[in-house]
């Protein structure tokens, strides 16, 4: 069954309430203070399948050792893996190192592209990471759907969709596109807010509807 378009008034209310909540409640995280594409990419790869509190222990140290993509590309694989040790899911480190060498070596783009479609062409970059780098580093008007975002969007707009089902996940990407604000700068805030709400309020284990700014319009609110 095709998705019904979200009404303009609902889209506007969704974004307005979400962004206002974020401005009051967001966590002070180091990767939110930069627009450096490389640093955004490092944070996004570290945050995959890893809690924020754990990433905070590793992020600053990794950036200190490899402050630019060129530094990372020039490093020996063993040193990169040693710097990642303890964070787990080591394929992320190998993929990041491979990407850095691809980008900086002859024939590579020389820098991380700003458009999601171009980012997707790089090794190890999926749809979410491409959207995250485009939005958080370049302030592009780009959608992104990770586990937290999928949960929030499905609960608010389409409770019957199962984010673990590929065809339903595609529909959630459509909803993410529909609810994007008009400008990239505002989309930066809204994308961060979606992820933050899913991490702190609309969690997998518990729906804190009494604390949620979207409760009045949410189809799953209790």
Beta strands, then each sheet from edge to edge (+ up, - down):
end
